Amino acid sequence: LTNSFGVFYASVSTSLGVGRGAIATHATLAMLSIALLSPLAAKLLQRIPLRLYLGAGVLLGAGSTLLLAFSRNIWAFYVLGVIKGIGVAFFGVIPVTSIISNWFLKSHGLAVGLALSFSGLCGAVFSPLFSLIIESAGWQAAFICMAAFSLILALPGVFTLRLAPQEVSLPPYGGAPVSLPPSQQKAGAAKAKLYLPALALTCGFSVLACAITSVGQHFPTVAEAAGLSAQVGAMMVSAGMVGNIISKLIIGLLSDHKGPFFANACMIAINGAAMAVLLRLPANAPAAVGTAFFFGAIYSVGAAGIPLLTQRVFGREQYTAAFSIVQIFANGGSALALTIIGLVYDLTGSCNPVLIGSIVIQAANLAMLAALYQMGRRRAA
């Protein structure tokens, strides 16, 4: 519902007679809805039966996507973007990572990376598929297919997942659950709340890192600027999603063995190098697709790296509460970047200003990550 939306920009903007920035605002509103609802989603996760919680989210997400096929003006896209965001907030990263944190004490990073890599798999498979459907049957048919596939893929999880292993009389992977006395839990909560510098730095890192992920949704535009076809642009989106899959597995393994600070830094460096190549992208399809693959490293930061970093900074007990706040900024960064990138292209007719700005942002991300690491060391001492 999100990773494949970039292939719709050109056809929908032409059909509705609006700029690509206007279409990107649909995705922006969806991401803002996710961001604003993240704290509420975290609270309700503990209070509503999981099947009802996930099922409502899936139906809102798929239903709003289905209605996009019948929308004939940009305002309908905006309203449905908000509804889609509400749905995704209730079956997206917060419930998935919370479930994994409950089920995995050992190999937690690998479990997070493995689970979240499948969002990249969907992007890799469906971006070229939806592009072909758009070319052969129109964007309306592609939205109908997107809604149908989202239901088919999500409903099995709705009916089988459990929030914690204790619900089915099992211990989590890696041992028995750790249960702290209420006094220690309150002390830990107070410590996390008082450590505002770490929370602020984690939120700032999340804003900028997730803003970079939005560049990938504009790969069709980057390909067009380099003199390549729309199909190559869709292949670039797909290649970025393949990079997404592999990098999420790698960041999980690196996090388990070297820590989340090192793992995030590696992915940021790879992505920055890929964007430097995109600045001088030749009109060569294999080079474009290969560069997009390495760009996909940034998705691992936004999806897996930030949750792993948050848990390392705030601990397992405070993870859900802290991450719900971090998610506001993470999704806010993605949301604003989607529209800003589209508007910059509409104003300048070039993707280079976006790419240059993104490289600068990644340098700032590395600096913030280093500062957060040093802050954590001083706090532990």
N, C-alpha and C positions, 0 to 999 in steps of 0.2 A: 504493500500500500504506500510505501514511502520511497524505497530504494529504486524503484522502476519508474517513478513519475516523470523523470527528466525527459524520457522519449516522447512525451505528449506535448512539450512546450511549443514546438514549431507548428504542428498541425492544429492544435486547439487555438493558438493565438491568431493564426491565419483565418480559421473558421469564424471566430468570434469578432475579428477585426480589432484586436487589442495587441499591445506590446507583450513581449515575453516576460517582462517584469511584472505585468498585471497577472499573468498566469502563475508566475512564481509566488505571488502573494497568497494564492490558495494554499500552497505548501507552507508558507510562512504562518498563516493563521492556524493551520493544523498543528504546527510545531509549538506555537504560542499556547494553544489550548492544552497540549501535553504538558508544557512547562508549568502553567498556572495550576493545573489539576494534580501535579505530582504529589504535593503534600497530602491532599485529600485522598488520593489513590493509596498512598502508603498507610494512612490511618484505616481506611475501609478494608484494606487487605486483611487486617486482623479481626474484623468485625462481621464481614459478610461471608457466607459460604463460598468457597473458591469457584465452584461450578457456576453459580449465579454471577459472581464477580467477573470471571473471564468470559462467560457467555454473553453478558450484556455488552462488554467491550467489543467482542467479535461482531455481534449483530450491528452495532452502531458503525463500526469501521467498514464492514462489507456493504451495509445498506446505503451509507452515504456515497460510497464509490459507485454503486449501481445507479443511484440517482444522477450522478455526473453525466451518465450517458444520455440523459433526457434534458439536460440543462442547455439553455440557449442564450444565456447572458452571463456576464462575469460576476454579477452579484450572487447568482445562485451558486457559482463555484466558491465564493467566499463563505457563504452560509454553510455549505456542505464541508468546506475545509475545517470549520470550527467543530462540526459534529464528528468528522473523522478523527480529529485530534482528541476529542473526549473519549472516543472508543479506544484508540491506540493507547491512551494513558492507562487503561485498565487491562490491557493484555500485552504490554510492552516490556521495557527493560526493568522497571521496578518489580513487578511480580516475578519475572523470570529470574532475576538475580537474587531476589529474596528467597525464592524456593531453593535455588542452588546453594545458597549460604546455609540454609537449614539442613540440606541433605548431604553436603560434602564438607567434612572437616579436613580430610586429606585430599591433596590434589585439587584444591579449590580453584586455583587459577586455570588449570587445564579444563576443568568442568565448565567454568564460565566461558572460556574461549571456544570450546567445542560447541556449546549450546548456541552462543550468539553468532557463530560462524554461519549458521544456517540462514540467517537473514541475508547474508551475502550470497549464499547459494541461490536463494530466490531471485535476487537481483541479477545474478549472472545468467540464470536460465530464462527469466521472463523478460528482461530488457530487450533482447533481440526478437523474442517471440511477439511481444506487444508491438514492436516496430514493424514486423511483418504484417501483423493484423491491421495496423493503422494503414499501411500502404495498400493492402488488398481489400479491406472491408470498412475502413474508417475508424476514427478515434472512439466513436460511440460504441462500436462492437468491442474494441479493446478494453474499455472500461467495464463492460458487462463481463468479459472474460476475467478481468482482474478481480471483480467482486466474487465471481464463482470460485476461482482458485483459492482466494483467501478463506472462504468458508470451508472448502474441502481440506485445506491444510491445517486449519486452526481447530476445527471441532473435535478431532480425536484428543487433543490436549485438554480441551475443556472438560471432557468426560473422564479422563484418566489421571490427571495431575492431582497431587495432594500437597498442601502447603508445607507440611513437616512429616518426617518419617514416623514420629510418634503416633500419628493418626492411624497408621496401619501396623502399629506395634513392632517397628523396626528401629534399630539405631542408625544414626547417620554414618555415611562411609568414612572410615578412619577411626571409629571408636564410639564410645558412649557420649551423649550430649553433655556439655558442661553447663551446670546450673549454678549460678552465683546466688548467694543470699540476697534478700531485698536490700539490705543496707549497702552492700557492695554495688549492686545495680544502680542505686540512687547516687552513690559516690561517683561511679563511672559516668553517669548522665551529666552530673554537675561539671565534671572535668571536661567533657566534650563541649558543653555549652560555654564554658569559660574560655576555651581555646579558640577564640574567634579569629586570630590571625591565620591559623591553619585552614579554617573554614573559608575565609575570604580568599586565600590564595588558591585553594582547591576550586572554588567557584570561578575565579578569574581564569585559571588554566582551562577549565571546562568550557567556558564561553568561547575562548579563542580556538581551542582544538576542534570543537564541534562546528565552528564557523567554517573551518577549512573543508570539512566533509561535504559542504554544500557545493563546492567547486565541481565535484564529480557529477552532479546532476546537470551541469552545463557542458558536459563533454560533446554532445552533438553540436553545440555552438562553436566549441574549440575546433572540432574537426572541420566544420564549415569554413571557419576563418583560415584554416590551413589548406583549403582547396580540396578537401576530402568529402566523400559522399555521406548522406544521412545514415546509411547502413554502417559505414565505418564508425560514425559517432555512436551508434547503438552498440557496436562491438567494443568500443572503448568503455562505455558504461558497464558492459558485461565483464570486460577484463578487469576493471576496477573492483567489481564484485568478487571475481576469482581471487584477486589480491586480498580483498576483504576476508574471505574464507581462510586463506592460508595464514595471513598475518594474525588473525584472532587465535588460531591454534598456537602460533609461535609466541605471541605475547603472553598467553596463558602459561606455556612451559617456561618462558623466561622469568615470568613473575614468580613461579614456584621455586625456581632455582637461583635467581639473581635479585629478585625483588621487583615490585611494580615500578619503582623509580627508574631503574635501568631499562626495564622492558618498554616503558613509555618513551624514553629518550631515544631508543633504537628506532622505533616506528616513526617518530617525528623526523629524525634525520633522513630516513629513507624517503619519506614523503616530500621533504624539502628538496632533495636532490631530483626527484621526479618532476616537481614543478619548475625547477630550473631548466630541465630539458623541454618541458611544454612551451616555454617562452620562445624557443627556437625550433618548434616542431616542424619537421620536413613533411612535404606532401607524400608521405610514404605510410601506407596502412600498417605494415608490420611494426614499424617504429612507433606509430601512434598507439597501437594496441599494447605493445610491450611497456611503454611509458605509463599508460593508464593502469596496467597491472601493479607496478610499483607504487603509483599514487595510492592504490587501495590500502596501503599500510595505515593510513590515517583513520580508516573506519574502525580498525582494531582499538585505537585510542578512545574514540568516541563511545564505542559500544562496550568493550571489555576493559580497556585500560583505566578509565575513570572509575568504574565500580571497584576494581581491584585496588586502585590507589586510595579510594575513600575508605574501604574496609581496613587497609593498612594504617591509615591515619587515625581513624576513629574507633576501630575495633569491631568485632562481630556484634556485640550487644547494641552498639549505637549506629550500626550501619544503615538500617532502613530509615531512621529518622534523619541522619546526616545526608544520606544520598537523595532523599526526597527534596532537600533544599538545593543540593548540587544540581539535580536534574532541572530545576527551574532555569538555572543559568545555562546549562548545557543545551537544552532545547531552545532556549531563547537565542543563544548564539547561532544555532542552525537556522532558526526561523528568520532572524533579521538578515543573515547572510544570503539566504535564498533570494530575497527581494532585492537586496543591495547589489548582488552580482548581476541580476537581470537588468536593473536600472542603469548600472555602470555600462553594461554592454549597449543598451539602448541609446545612451548619451554619447558614448565614444566610438561605438562600432568596432570595438576591439576587446579581446579578453586579456591583453597584456597588463593593463593596470590592476586587474584582479589578481593575476598570478604574481606580480611583483609585490603587491600588498600582502599576499598570502605567505610568501617567503619571509618577509619581515615579521609577520605574526608568528611563524614557526620559530624564528630566532628568539622572540620574546617568550614563547612557550618553554623552550629549553632553559632559559634563565629562570622562569618561575618554578620549573620542576626542580632545578638545582637548589633554589632558595627553600622550597618545601622540604627537600631532603635534609638540608642543613638544619632547618627548624625542627624536624622530627628527631634528629640526632641530639640536639640540645635539650629537647623536651624529655627524651628518654634518659639522658644523663642526669 
